[in-house]
C-alpha cells in the first residue's frame, strides 16, 4: 500500500512540485499511521488498546479456519511480551505464505469460496501485526511440508526453504509488539480471557487452550449469559438459534440498566451497530404484539440482559477495529439486517412465549413493575432535568472537551476522557494541564453520598449525582456515553480511597455496565519526585523511590506529593498525557456486584476498615 502526501521536511514556502510527493511502502504507512489500522495504541490498561487488537487479528484467522471446518483447537501462549498462536487448520499455502503476512491486499479471504462469512476481509490484519512487531515469525504446515519466515518491523530477516515434516497441519505465529510504539505495555489476563471466552461462546465445539487453561462452550450464547449474570433473573434464559443468527435473553430482577453483548461474524461489536438496533426494535415490537398492549419501549427493555450474534456476507464495519457494524444488508441482494433480525425475533420469540406461559407471565409482570417505577420517577426526573438545565448555565463542575465518544465522526473518540476530581485545587491543576480536545474535568464538592442500598430516585434528587449522570450522558444506557475513559482522580490517601469507593459504589449500584464494558479507571499519579541538577524521576511506589535515590547520586531533592493539588500544572501534564497510567476497575469473574457492594459499603465491619487502610486496591 502506498500513500501520496507532501514531504513535510521540505521548506514549506517552496513551490509544490513532484519533489514534494513522498511514497510510503506498506510497512512505513502502518508504522506512521498505526491508529488507522488498530485504533488507539495504549499500554494495555484498556480492553480496546492496540496490543489486544494485534492478538485478535491473528486469532481471527484461526477462528475462521474452525468456522470453515478445519481445526477444532487453538493454542495460545502468552508471556509478558511475546504471543504465540497455533491452530490446526488448513495452513497457509506455502508458496504464498510470505505474501500473506507481508504484502498488502493479499489473502485467502478475498476468495468467497474459501471464506464465506469471515471477519477479516480486508487483507490488512496480519500485515499490521507484522509491521508493528519487533519480532514476527510465521510457520505454515500443510501437505506434509512446512515453511518458516521471520520478520522485524515488517522487514523479512529470515526465510527457510520448504521441508518435509510429520507434524500436524496448521499455522503457528509468534510476535512481540514493538515497545517503541506500545510504550510500557502489559497484557492483562482478564481482557485476554474475556476475548477468548467470547470466541468459544460464538463457536460451540471450539477448544481454546490459553497458557494451559482450557476454554470451551457447548451452549453458545446461553453459556455467555449464564457465566456473566451475577444477579437474580426473572425467568430462565431464552435461547433461540437460526441460520446466521443466535439470540439469548432474560431480565434481571434488580438491575436498572440494559445489558447487551453483540457480535457479527464472531467479532465482538462493543459499540453495536445496525444488528443491535434492529434487535432492540424487534424485541419491543414482538412483546407489544404478543401482549396486545402498547408498552413503553424503556419499560420492555429495562433490566434486559441479552446477547445477539449474526453472520453477514461481506460485513462493513465503521472502523478497522470492527467494533460497530455499518452493514444494512445481510449480503449482496439479500434481506436488510433490520428485516432479517425482526422476522427471526417475531417468529421465534413469539413462539417461545406461547409455549412457555410462566415465562410470559413473569416477563409481563416485570414490564408492569418497570412502568410503575418509571411513572413514580417521572416527576422527580422532570424537576432534576429542569434544575440541571438551569444549573448548567452557571455550572462550574464540568469543564468539557471538544471531542466526544458518541461523535461517530471523531478520529479521537477512543482518547476521550473525563477526570472526576476531588475539590477545586486538584481539578484546577488537571484543567490547566489537560488536552482541551479530548479531556474533560468534573469537580466533586467533598465526599459524595453513599448510595449503597438506595433506589435510583437518589440519582435525580442528589444534585451532584444528577449532574455527573448528565455529564456522562448515561441516563438511558451507554449508547450515547460521551467519554470512553471515566477516570476517578483522587488523592492517594485514606480519604481519597474512601471517595473512590463511594464513586465505584455509585456506578456499581446504578450503572454497572460502565464497569463491565471497561470504561472506569483510577488515575495513578506519582507519590514522590526525586531529582538532582541533571535529572528528575517520578516515583509511583516506595521501591521506585529507593531505586531513584540509589541511581541519582548524593543528596538528591525528594518531594512527597500528599495530594493532587500539590502537583503544579506544568508537572501534571506529564501524568495525564501520552504516558498516563490508568488502573482499570474490574468486576472479578467470581465476585457478584451484590457481594462487592455489601463488602465495601455495607455494615462498617473491621474487615472493611482494615482493607481500606492497608490495601488501597483498585482491581475489584
Order of alpha helices (4+ residues) and beta strands (2+ residues): beta-beta-alpha-alpha-alpha-beta-beta-alpha-alpha-beta-beta-beta-beta-beta-alpha-beta-beta-alpha-beta-beta-beta-beta-alpha-alpha-beta-alpha-alpha-beta-beta-alpha-beta-alpha-alpha-beta-alpha-alpha-beta-beta-beta-alpha-beta-alpha-beta-alpha-alpha
